[in-house]
Every structure is written in structure tokens, then in C-alpha cells.
Amino acid sequence: MANDNTNTTSNFGIEYPTTGYNGTPTWADLYGSAFEDVDSALADRLIEEEVEDVVDALLAGGDKVSVSYDDANDALTIDTSALDAEEVRDEVGSLLVGGDGITATVDDAGDSVTIALAAHASTHEKGGSDELTTFGDTTHDSVTTEQASIVPDYIIEDDGGNYKAYSNTGLSYYEDTDIHALINTITSNHGHRRHIHITPSDQEYVYSTTLNITGTGLTLTGAGMDNTVLQQAPSANIDAVQYGPVESDTFFITFKHLTYYGNKSSNSSGSWLVTDNSGSAKPKDLHADHVFIKYYPEHGMVLDQTHGYRFISSLIEYCDGDAIRLDAASGSALNQMHLKNVYLAVNGGWGVNVVNAVDSSNIVDMVWDFVVRRNDAGGIHMGTADWYRNHLSGSLDKNGGSSGNNFELGGFTVSSANVIDITTSNAGGYGLSVIGPSNENEIRVIGRNNGSGLLDRAGYRNIINGVSINSGDPSSTGGWNGMSDLVYQLGCLVYDEANDSWYLPLAPTATNDWFQISGSAK
């Protein structure tokens, strides 16, 4: 190898002579020092076993985690003592326990847990033939398909005197030993626009507080009269229900398929329902359908206004006071109250008693269809009310004891355009007594009574069974003077009681107004 004068003293530790070297070096001469460096580096490296030992030393166990090193088999195992998926499901399943009306079901094979709210009402397709409805564990055929097809917002059940209310969403639940307190809690927390259904019970639902209605839309239903019974507690001298006062017009309050009992044997006061019209607005549209009301120490209902009230196929009996008492002393109108197939019987006062009315628009547009019997004070008493455009029909029997009247009209300032169509029997006094200024009412009445069938007054333009009484010749004097056209329309006769004469009205096109019927009475 010739000397090329290259300085290699810094190349990998191989040293070359800088001048005059023409010999042939051996490998050892050329690379010996470099190999020594490589051997030294290789001697310092970690072998595989040593790496495994270092890794093992770095890893340590923790909470529910363990590390184990199998040196002989070169294996490092990391394990946990926590539950696996199956064990977690088993643990959750053991923690979940059903409660009242709630079930928890573990399906181990299917890896699932089912939480369910027990059904409280089975429903039927509206219009179907099946009218059997199940509530809880009790079956009754008195609840119709139409009722069952409407899902209530809350269902109340009796658990041995502890009343429990379940919402249909399963999101709220209440309980109380006072049925009215329970309902008040629901309406206080969620508003009155609720349908609350009370299931049948072998015992009465007891109340010691008044059910206060101050909002729109409450519907309270039961499972049928005498199946769902709410009773006044002993010594609870309170009214069962108070509607009002309200600060904005309130509508659509419904009671349906319920029985309400007072407790007159233990209590001295309390009526089923009273209205309070003292607020700035009116409590309107009260609806009672198939409701039994019995045994109250005072009255069935005390109403100081009746706008849009409807009582259908309902009963009020055995109360110490009036079945229905209309008292508008506050000046509110008593109008648009409809009674249909209403039975008012064996009460200590009147069947219907109007005790106060203060202006000429008080009683208007009433439609009553009733049976009124055996009420101690009398059947129907219109009192001092001013009334017009009302249609009253029904049967009255044995009201008023030995001297009272079945139907009494009296004390009016204004009374006109009313139709009264009744049968009356066995009254101790009069079947129909017309007292006071009452004009232009058409009255049809038939019956046999202990006193007299009718008591009318001359001077008032009432037509009773096609006949009216006038004091004097109607062509010149008395209440019918100048009113022949109206009598002609109604097709009635007028009796002049002063002269014992009868008059027939002539057609409006006739020259004269009246025709006096000649002849002697026999």
C-alpha cells in the first residue's frame, strides 16, 4: 500500500504513518483497536433475561390489580380482582328490590333487568261489548267501557285506610290517610287540570278536610255509586267540597260515579258542596253525574251562583237541611242550572229552596227535570226570587208533612215567561201555591192533594191548566185588560171571579177582544 499522505488518525482509531510508509499492514494493524471498542460495547448491553427482570421491577400492583412474574417461563401476568360483566349483572340484580306497585325482574340468561310499575287499570276499546274493568285486584262491572277508555292522571287506592295516589307516568306518588287532603296535595303540586280516579274499596274513604277547588279542569271519578264512597269523619264539622273563591273564571269541574256520605249522627254541621262567589271571578260549569249525596248535618248543596251547573241522574237524600239551597244574597245570578233525572227525597228542609235573590236577572234559563218527595218543609220553594224563562217539570209527592206545599211560588217582584209542568200528589197543604206578583207563567199541573190542588191569586197573569183568574171584566179591568192577544196565543180561558163570568179571547183581527160566555154555572 502506497503512502497517499492521507491523515487517518481520527478515523475509527486506525493510525496510519503520515509519511514514507509503503509496507503491507495486517487486519490487526488496520482494525484491531476498532474491534476492541465494538467488543467492549457488546459486553455492556442487556440480554433478554435482564430486560424482563427490569420490566418486572418497574411494574407494581394497585387497587384490585396484581402483577406476577414467572421467571422460569418468561411470563408476566397482570390481573384484576374486580367483578366481570356477569358478576356485575348479578350484583345489580341483587340490589334492586320491588316496592309497592313496582316490580324488579332479573333475567340471568338474557342478561337483563326489568323494572315495571304495576298496572292499576285495564282499558277496553271504546264501544266494545266488554264492560268489565279491573282496578288493582278488585273487579267491578259498574264502570263503563267509556270510563275505562279514559286514562286518569292519577289513580287512588285504599291500602287499609292509607290512601295512595299513583300518577299514570310513574313520576309522582302521594299518600295520606285523608282522601281530600291527598287530592288537595295533587292539585296544589300539579294544578287542577287533572283527572283523578278513586278505585272501589270495601270501606269508606274518610275525609277530615274540605276539598278546595280554585282552578279549572278537575275531574273526580269513582267506580260507581256505592262502590266508591267518601265519608265525613266524626267531629269533622266541615263542608265536603268548596268551589271558589276564584280570581279568574273557572270552568269544567266534574264529579262522576261517586257516593258522598255526611255524618249527621256524629256531626252538627257540614254540607256536601258550597260555592263561594266572593272572588273577583265566577266559579262556573260544575257537573255532577251519577253522584249519591246522603246524611249531611246541613244541606246537600248551597249555591250562591249556578252559571252552567248540571246535575244528571243524581240523588240527594236524608240531609237535615235542604237538598239544594239557592242563596244569591251576594248578588250573583242564579242561571243556567240544569237538573236532569234528579231525585231529592227525605230531607229535613225543602227539595229545592230559593232563599235569597236580589235582582230581576237572578233566576233565568233554568231547566229542571226532577222527582221531589217526602221532604219535611216542602217540595220546591221559589221564595222571593225574581225569575223568568225557566222550564220546570217533574213529580212531587208527599212533601211538607201535614201542612206544607209540594210547589210554592211566592214573593216575586218579577216573574214571567216560565213554564211549570208537574204532577203533584199527597201534599199536606197545596199541590201548587202561587203567592205574590207572578205574571205570564204557563202552569200545567195535575194531582190529588190533602189540602187543595191549587192556590192562585187574582190579578196575576198566570195560566194554570188553560185557565187564568181575573178580577173583573178583562175588557176593561184587571191584569188581563189589554192582553187578549197573549191569551189567544196560549189558548186559554179567563175567569172573572168578581162577576162569576168566563171570557174567551178573540183573534187579534177581530173587532173586539173578548167574548163573554153566557149562561149560568151549574
matplotlib code that plots the C-alpha trace (Angstrom):
import matplotlib.pyplot as plt

x = [0.0, 1.5, 1.6, -1.0, -0.2, -3.8, -4.0, -6.3, -5.5, -9.1, -10.8, -12.1, -8.9, -6.8, -3.5, -1.5, 2.0, 1.9, 4.9, 7.1, 5.0, 5.0, 4.5, 1.5, -0.4, -2.3, -6.0, -5.0, -2.8, -5.6, -8.7, -7.6, -8.4, -11.9, -12.8, -11.8, -14.2, -17.1, -16.4, -16.5, -19.9, -21.3, -20.2, -22.1, -25.6, -28.6, -29.5, -33.3, -33.4, -32.1, -34.7, -37.5, -36.2, -36.1, -39.7, -40.8, -39.2, -40.9, -44.5, -46.3, -49.9, -52.6, -56.2, -57.8, -54.8, -52.0, -48.7, -47.0, -43.7, -43.0, -39.2, -38.7, -41.3, -40.6, -44.2, -45.6, -49.3, -51.4, -54.8, -57.7, -59.9, -62.9, -66.2, -66.6, -69.8, -71.8, -70.9, -71.8, -75.2, -75.8, -74.7, -77.1, -79.9, -79.5, -79.5, -82.8, -85.9, -89.5, -91.8, -95.5, -96.8, -93.2, -91.6, -87.9, -87.3, -83.8, -83.4, -80.0, -80.0, -81.0, -78.6, -81.4, -83.2, -86.8, -88.4, -92.1, -95.0, -97.9, -101.0, -103.8, -106.4, -107.1, -108.6, -111.1, -111.6, -114.4, -117.6, -116.7, -119.1, -116.9, -117.9, -115.7, -112.9, -110.2, -108.7, -105.9, -107.0, -110.7, -113.1, -116.4, -118.8, -120.3, -117.6, -118.5, -116.3, -116.3, -114.9, -112.2, -111.1, -110.0, -106.7, -106.7, -103.8, -103.9, -105.4, -106.1, -106.3, -107.2, -104.5, -106.2, -107.1, -103.9, -104.8, -102.2, -102.1, -100.1, -99.5, -100.0, -96.4, -94.9, -93.1, -95.1, -96.6, -98.5, -100.2, -102.4, -105.0, -107.4, -108.8, -109.4, -106.0, -104.5, -106.4, -105.6, -101.9, -102.1, -103.9, -101.6, -98.5, -99.7, -102.7, -106.5, -106.5, -106.3, -108.4, -108.3, -109.9, -110.7, -111.0, -113.6, -113.0, -114.7, -114.7, -115.3, -112.6, -112.6, -112.1, -111.4, -110.6, -112.5, -111.7, -110.9, -111.4, -110.0, -108.8, -110.1, -110.5, -110.7, -112.4, -113.0, -114.4, -115.2, -116.1, -119.9, -122.3, -121.9, -118.7, -116.5, -117.8, -116.3, -117.4, -117.2, -115.1, -116.7, -116.2, -115.2, -117.8, -116.8, -118.2, -117.0, -116.3, -115.9, -115.9, -114.3, -113.5, -111.6, -109.7, -110.2, -113.2, -113.1, -114.7, -115.3, -115.4, -116.8, -117.8, -118.9, -119.9, -119.3, -121.1, -120.6, -121.8, -122.1, -122.1, -125.1, -125.2, -121.9, -121.5, -123.5, -122.6, -121.4, -122.9, -121.7, -120.9, -120.9, -119.9, -118.1, -118.7, -116.8, -113.7, -113.2, -114.4, -117.1, -116.8, -118.7, -119.6, -120.0, -121.0, -122.3, -123.2, -124.4, -123.5, -125.2, -125.3, -126.6, -126.7, -125.3, -125.9, -126.9, -127.7, -126.9, -125.7, -125.6, -125.1, -124.6, -124.3, -125.1, -123.8, -123.6, -124.2, -125.5, -126.7, -127.6, -129.0, -128.0, -129.6, -129.7, -131.5, -131.5, -129.9, -131.1, -131.5, -132.5, -131.4, -130.5, -130.4, -130.0, -128.8, -127.8, -127.6, -124.2, -126.0, -124.8, -127.1, -128.6, -128.9, -128.4, -128.7, -129.9, -131.3, -132.0, -133.4, -132.6, -134.1, -134.5, -136.1, -136.5, -134.6, -135.4, -135.9, -137.1, -136.2, -135.2, -135.3, -134.6, -134.0, -132.4, -132.3, -131.7, -132.2, -134.5, -132.0, -131.4, -133.1, -133.1, -132.8, -133.2, -134.2, -135.2, -136.4, -136.9, -138.7, -139.1, -140.8, -141.1, -139.1, -140.3, -140.5, -142.0, -141.1, -139.9, -140.0, -139.1, -139.1, -138.6, -136.7, -137.2, -137.2, -138.1, -137.5, -137.4, -138.8, -139.5, -141.0, -141.4, -143.2, -143.8, -145.2, -145.9, -143.8, -144.4, -145.7, -149.3, -149.5, -146.6, -146.9, -145.5, -144.7, -144.7, -144.3, -144.3, -143.0, -141.8, -141.1, -140.7, -141.8, -142.7, -142.4, -141.9, -143.3, -144.1, -145.3, -145.8, -147.7, -148.4, -149.9, -150.5, -149.3, -150.3, -151.1, -151.4, -150.1, -149.3, -149.4, -149.0, -148.4, -147.3, -146.9, -146.3, -147.3, -147.5, -146.4, -147.9, -148.5, -149.8, -150.5, -152.4, -152.8, -154.7, -153.6, -154.7, -155.3, -156.3, -154.9, -154.2, -154.0, -153.8, -154.3, -156.4, -154.6, -151.6, -151.5, -150.8, -152.3, -152.9, -154.3, -155.6, -157.4, -156.5, -158.2, -159.0, -160.6, -163.3, -164.2, -160.9, -162.1, -161.9, -160.1, -157.8, -154.5, -155.6, -157.1, -155.4, -153.7, -156.2, -153.6, -151.4, -154.3, -155.3, -151.8, -151.9, -155.4, -156.8, -160.0, -160.1, -162.4, -163.8, -164.0, -165.7, -168.7, -168.6, -168.2, -166.0, -164.3, -162.8, -160.1, -160.9, -158.4, -156.3, -158.0, -161.4, -163.2, -163.5, -161.0, -163.2, -166.3, -168.2, -169.6, -173.3, -175.2, -175.5, -172.9, -174.3]
y = [0.0, 3.3, 6.3, 8.7, 11.2, 10.9, 11.6, 9.0, 9.4, 10.3, 7.6, 4.9, 4.7, 3.4, 5.0, 5.4, 6.7, 10.1, 9.7, 7.1, 4.1, 1.5, -1.7, -4.0, -3.8, -6.7, -6.6, -6.3, -3.4, -1.7, -2.6, -4.1, -1.1, -0.7, -4.3, -3.8, -0.9, -2.9, -5.9, -3.5, -2.1, -5.5, -6.6, -3.8, -4.5, -6.1, -9.5, -10.6, -12.1, -8.9, -6.8, -9.0, -8.5, -4.7, -4.7, -6.8, -4.5, -1.4, -2.8, -2.9, -3.9, -1.4, -1.4, -4.6, -5.1, -7.7, -8.3, -11.7, -12.7, -16.2, -16.1, -19.6, -19.3, -15.7, -14.7, -11.5, -11.6, -8.6, -9.5, -7.8, -8.9, -6.7, -8.3, -9.4, -8.5, -11.4, -10.8, -7.1, -8.0, -10.4, -7.8, -5.2, -7.7, -8.4, -4.7, -4.0, -4.8, -4.1, -1.9, -1.0, -1.3, -1.7, -5.0, -5.7, -8.9, -10.3, -12.4, -14.0, -15.9, -12.9, -10.6, -8.0, -6.4, -5.2, -2.6, -2.2, -0.2, -2.5, -1.8, -0.1, 0.0, -2.2, -0.4, -1.5, -0.3, 2.3, 0.9, -2.7, -5.1, -5.8, -3.6, -5.3, -3.2, -4.2, -1.7, -3.1, -6.5, -5.7, -6.2, -4.3, -4.2, -0.8, 1.1, 1.5, 1.0, 4.7, 5.4, 2.7, 4.1, 7.4, 7.0, 9.1, 11.3, 9.8, 6.6, 6.4, 3.1, 2.3, 0.4, -0.3, 3.3, 4.7, 6.2, 6.0, 8.1, 6.9, 9.1, 7.5, 8.4, 6.8, 10.0, 11.0, 9.3, 10.6, 9.1, 10.3, 9.0, 11.8, 11.4, 15.2, 16.1, 13.7, 15.3, 18.8, 17.8, 16.7, 19.8, 22.0, 20.5, 19.9, 22.2, 21.4, 20.3, 16.7, 13.6, 11.7, 8.3, 6.7, 2.9, 0.9, -0.1, -2.3, 0.6, 4.3, 6.8, 9.2, 13.0, 15.5, 18.4, 20.3, 19.6, 23.1, 23.8, 27.1, 26.2, 24.9, 21.3, 19.0, 15.7, 13.3, 9.9, 6.7, 3.1, 3.6, 4.8, 2.9, 1.3, 4.4, 6.1, 9.2, 9.9, 12.8, 11.9, 12.1, 15.5, 17.0, 19.7, 20.9, 21.1, 18.3, 20.5, 24.2, 25.6, 29.1, 31.8, 32.3, 35.2, 34.2, 32.5, 28.8, 26.0, 22.3, 20.8, 17.2, 14.6, 11.3, 7.9, 8.7, 8.5, 11.1, 10.5, 13.1, 12.0, 13.7, 11.1, 12.4, 15.9, 19.1, 20.9, 20.4, 20.2, 18.3, 21.3, 25.0, 27.7, 30.9, 33.7, 36.3, 36.3, 38.6, 35.9, 33.3, 29.5, 28.2, 24.9, 22.4, 19.0, 16.1, 12.9, 9.8, 11.1, 10.0, 12.6, 11.4, 12.0, 15.6, 17.5, 20.6, 20.7, 18.8, 21.8, 25.5, 27.6, 31.3, 31.2, 28.5, 29.5, 26.4, 23.9, 20.5, 17.7, 14.5, 11.2, 12.1, 11.8, 13.9, 12.4, 12.1, 15.5, 17.5, 20.7, 21.4, 19.1, 22.1, 25.6, 28.6, 31.7, 34.6, 37.2, 38.2, 39.5, 36.8, 35.5, 32.0, 31.0, 28.1, 25.3, 22.1, 19.2, 16.0, 12.9, 14.2, 12.6, 14.8, 12.9, 12.6, 15.7, 17.8, 21.0, 21.6, 19.7, 23.0, 26.2, 29.6, 31.8, 35.0, 36.7, 40.3, 41.5, 40.8, 38.7, 36.2, 33.0, 32.6, 29.8, 27.0, 23.6, 21.2, 17.6, 16.1, 13.8, 15.5, 13.6, 13.3, 16.5, 17.8, 21.5, 21.1, 20.2, 23.3, 26.8, 29.7, 32.2, 35.8, 35.1, 37.1, 34.6, 34.2, 31.9, 28.8, 25.4, 23.1, 19.7, 16.7, 14.9, 16.0, 13.7, 13.8, 16.9, 19.3, 16.9, 17.6, 21.2, 22.1, 22.6, 20.5, 23.5, 27.1, 30.3, 33.5, 36.9, 37.8, 41.2, 40.0, 36.6, 35.8, 33.5, 30.4, 27.0, 24.7, 21.2, 19.0, 16.2, 16.7, 14.3, 13.8, 17.3, 18.2, 21.7, 22.8, 20.9, 24.3, 27.6, 30.8, 33.7, 37.2, 39.1, 36.3, 37.1, 35.3, 31.9, 28.8, 26.1, 22.6, 20.7, 17.6, 15.6, 14.9, 16.5, 16.5, 20.3, 21.8, 21.2, 24.9, 28.2, 31.1, 34.8, 37.0, 40.0, 38.0, 36.7, 33.0, 30.3, 27.1, 24.2, 26.5, 28.9, 32.2, 34.3, 38.0, 40.4, 41.9, 42.1, 41.6, 44.0, 46.9, 46.0, 43.5, 42.1, 40.7, 44.1, 44.8, 41.4, 39.4, 38.7, 36.8, 34.8, 33.9, 32.7, 30.4, 29.2, 29.7, 30.9, 33.8, 33.6, 36.9, 36.0, 39.3, 38.6, 34.9, 35.1, 33.3, 35.0, 33.7, 35.8, 36.6, 36.6, 39.7, 40.5, 40.6, 43.9, 43.1, 41.5, 39.2, 37.1, 36.6, 33.1, 33.4, 31.0, 30.1, 27.9, 24.6]
z = [0.0, -1.0, 1.1, -0.2, 2.5, 4.0, 7.6, 9.1, 12.7, 13.5, 11.6, 13.8, 15.8, 12.9, 12.7, 9.5, 9.3, 7.9, 5.6, 4.0, 4.7, 1.9, 3.9, 3.8, 7.2, 8.6, 9.6, 13.2, 12.3, 10.5, 12.7, 15.9, 18.0, 16.5, 17.2, 20.7, 21.0, 19.5, 21.8, 24.8, 23.6, 23.1, 26.5, 28.1, 26.6, 28.5, 27.4, 27.1, 30.6, 32.1, 30.2, 31.6, 35.1, 34.6, 33.4, 36.3, 38.7, 37.1, 37.4, 40.7, 41.6, 42.7, 44.0, 42.8, 40.3, 40.8, 38.9, 38.9, 37.0, 36.1, 35.6, 34.5, 31.8, 30.9, 31.6, 33.2, 34.3, 35.2, 36.8, 38.5, 41.4, 40.2, 39.0, 35.5, 33.4, 34.6, 38.2, 37.8, 36.5, 39.3, 41.8, 40.3, 40.3, 44.0, 44.8, 43.0, 45.1, 44.1, 46.2, 46.4, 42.9, 41.5, 40.4, 39.6, 37.5, 36.7, 33.6, 34.1, 30.9, 28.9, 30.8, 31.5, 34.5, 34.0, 36.4, 35.9, 37.5, 38.3, 36.2, 38.1, 35.4, 32.4, 29.5, 26.8, 23.4, 23.4, 22.0, 22.7, 24.3, 27.4, 30.3, 32.8, 34.2, 36.7, 39.1, 41.2, 42.4, 42.5, 39.7, 39.2, 36.4, 37.3, 35.5, 31.8, 28.8, 28.2, 31.6, 31.2, 27.9, 29.6, 31.3, 34.5, 35.5, 39.0, 40.4, 44.1, 46.0, 49.6, 51.5, 54.8, 55.4, 53.9, 50.5, 47.8, 44.6, 41.6, 38.5, 35.1, 34.2, 37.3, 38.0, 41.2, 44.1, 47.2, 50.2, 53.0, 55.5, 54.5, 50.9, 50.5, 51.8, 49.3, 46.4, 47.6, 47.6, 43.9, 42.8, 44.8, 43.2, 39.7, 39.2, 39.0, 35.4, 36.4, 36.1, 39.4, 39.7, 43.1, 42.9, 44.8, 48.4, 50.9, 53.3, 53.0, 52.1, 55.0, 54.9, 57.7, 55.4, 52.8, 49.1, 47.9, 44.2, 42.9, 39.4, 36.1, 34.9, 37.9, 37.1, 40.1, 39.2, 41.1, 40.3, 40.6, 43.2, 46.5, 45.1, 45.7, 48.9, 50.5, 54.1, 56.5, 59.6, 63.0, 64.6, 61.2, 61.1, 57.7, 54.2, 51.9, 48.8, 48.4, 44.9, 44.9, 45.6, 42.3, 40.8, 37.2, 35.6, 36.4, 34.4, 33.9, 37.4, 37.2, 39.8, 38.4, 39.7, 43.3, 46.6, 49.3, 52.9, 55.6, 59.2, 60.8, 63.6, 64.9, 63.5, 63.8, 60.6, 57.1, 53.6, 50.6, 48.3, 48.8, 46.2, 47.2, 44.7, 46.8, 44.5, 41.5, 39.1, 39.0, 39.7, 36.6, 35.0, 37.8, 36.6, 38.8, 37.0, 38.9, 42.3, 45.5, 48.4, 51.7, 55.5, 55.8, 59.0, 57.0, 53.2, 50.1, 48.2, 49.0, 45.8, 45.6, 41.8, 39.3, 35.9, 33.7, 36.6, 35.6, 37.9, 36.0, 37.3, 40.8, 44.2, 47.4, 50.4, 54.2, 54.8, 57.8, 55.7, 52.1, 49.3, 47.1, 48.7, 46.3, 48.2, 46.0, 48.7, 47.3, 44.1, 41.8, 39.1, 39.6, 36.0, 33.6, 36.2, 34.6, 36.7, 34.7, 36.3, 39.8, 42.9, 46.0, 48.9, 52.6, 53.6, 56.6, 54.6, 51.1, 48.0, 46.3, 48.4, 46.9, 50.0, 48.5, 45.1, 44.7, 41.2, 38.2, 36.4, 39.3, 38.2, 34.4, 31.9, 34.4, 33.1, 35.8, 35.5, 38.9, 41.4, 44.7, 47.6, 51.3, 52.2, 55.5, 54.8, 51.3, 47.7, 45.8, 47.2, 44.9, 47.8, 47.0, 43.8, 40.6, 37.7, 34.1, 31.1, 33.2, 32.4, 35.4, 35.1, 37.3, 40.0, 43.6, 46.2, 50.0, 50.7, 53.5, 56.2, 57.2, 56.1, 53.7, 49.9, 47.1, 45.0, 46.2, 44.1, 46.0, 46.9, 43.4, 42.1, 38.6, 37.4, 33.8, 30.8, 32.9, 32.2, 35.0, 34.1, 37.2, 38.8, 42.5, 45.0, 48.7, 49.8, 53.3, 52.0, 48.4, 45.4, 43.8, 45.7, 43.7, 46.1, 45.2, 41.9, 39.3, 35.8, 32.4, 33.6, 32.0, 34.5, 33.9, 37.0, 37.8, 41.0, 44.2, 47.5, 51.1, 51.1, 47.8, 44.4, 43.5, 45.2, 42.8, 43.2, 41.0, 39.4, 38.2, 34.7, 35.3, 33.2, 35.1, 33.2, 30.5, 32.8, 34.4, 37.0, 36.6, 39.0, 36.8, 33.2, 31.3, 28.5, 30.9, 34.2, 35.9, 34.9, 31.6, 30.4, 27.0, 27.0, 24.9, 22.2, 24.6, 26.0, 22.4, 21.6, 24.7, 24.0, 27.5, 29.2, 31.7, 34.7, 36.1, 39.8, 40.7, 38.5, 38.2, 34.4, 31.8, 28.8, 25.6, 23.8, 20.2, 17.3, 17.0, 13.7, 15.4, 16.1, 19.8, 22.2, 24.3, 24.1, 27.3, 27.6, 28.6, 30.7, 34.3, 36.0, 37.2]

ax = plt.figure().add_subplot(projection="3d")
ax.plot(x, y, z, "-o")
ax.set_aspect("equal")
plt.show()
